[in-house]
C-alpha cells in the first residue's frame, strides 16, 4: 500500500458539498462558484471567461462559521480558463496563496468537512 506524502496530500482536490461563491475583493463581483478545492488550488465555474496569468484578490463567504470566521481571504492566480459544455459556462483553475495562516487553516478545515460529508453520504448507501 502506498503512503501519501504530505506534499501530495495538499494537492488532492475535494469536491465541494455546498455552494460557495468566490468574489473579487476589488470589484465585489462574483468570480465563480467552487467546483473543487485543495490547499493549493481551486477550480471555479462562472458565467464569463477569466483572464489567465492574472492574480485575483478574493473573499469567499462561508455557509457555516469556522473558528469564528464567516469568510476566508486568499489571492488566486488564474492558470487556465476554458468554456464548459454546461450551457456556455466557463471553468477556470487557480493557484492559491493565503493572506494569513489562519485563512489557510480555515480552508483546510473546510476541505476536511467536505471529505467527511462525502464519506457519510457514501456510507448511507
N, C-alpha and C positions, 0 to 999 in steps of 0.2 A: 504494500500500500504506500502510495506516495504521500509524503508530508509536505504541505504547502508552506513555503517560507513566508515571512511577514511581508516582504516586498510584493509577493504575488497576491497575497490576501487583499491588499489595498486596491488591487486592480480588478477584483471581482465585482461586477456590476449587479446590483439588485434592482428588480422591477419594483416600481412604486405600488403600494397597496392603497394609495389615496391620491386624490387630485391635488397637486401642488403647482402653483404658478410662480415663475421667476419673473421679477420686474427689474427694469433698468433703473438704478438709483437716480441717475441724472434727469431722465425724462419722466419717470413714473409709469411709463408704458410697459405692458407685458411683453416679455421676450418669447415666452412659450411655456408649455406645461411639461413637467418632468415625466419622462418615459422610464428611464433607469438612471442609477447613480452609483458611483463608488467614491471612496475618499479622495480620489484624484481626478475624477471625470464625471461628466454629466451629459445625458442625451435629452434633448428637448424636441417637442413638436410645436410648430407655430403656424400662423396664417401666412406669414411672408418670409422671404429669404433673409438670412442673417449674413452679414459681411464676415468672411473668413479673415484670419490673421488680425483680428481686432479684439481688444480687451474691453469687456463689459463689466461695469461695477454693479453688482446685483444684490438684491434682497429677496428672500423667499419667506413669506409668512407661513407659519406652521399651523396645522389643524389643531394640534394639542401642544400645550405648554411643555417644553423640555428644559429642565434645570432652571426654571424661572424665565425662560426666553420665549417670546411669541414669534420671533423671526430670526433668521440667520443671514449673515452677510458674507459675501465672497466676491473675488474677482474671477471672471471666466473668460479665457481666451478661446474664441471660436476657431476650431481646427478644420471643420468641414461643414458644408450645408448642401443638401440635395432635396429635390422635390420628391415627395412621397406619393404612393399610389392612393393614399387616403384623401379623396376629394380635394386635391390640389394643395394639401398642406406640405410644410417643409420640416424635415428632420435635420437637426444640427448637433454636432458633438463639440464639447468644450473641455479644456484642461482647467482645473480649479486651483485657486490659491486663496488661502483664508486670511482675513484681516486680523484674526486673533486665534490663539489656541482654543479658546472657549467655543468659537464658531466651528472649528474643526471637530471638537469633541461632540458638539450637538449633532453635526451631520453623521458622525459615526453611530450615535445612539439612534438617530432616525433610520439609518440603513439597517441597523440591527433589528429595530421594531418591525420593519418590512419583512425581514427574513423570518422572524418569529411568526408574524401574521400569515405568511405564505405556508410555513410548515404546519401551522394549526389548521389551515383550510385543507391542506392535503391529507392530514391525519383524519379528518372527519370522513373523508371518502373511504 
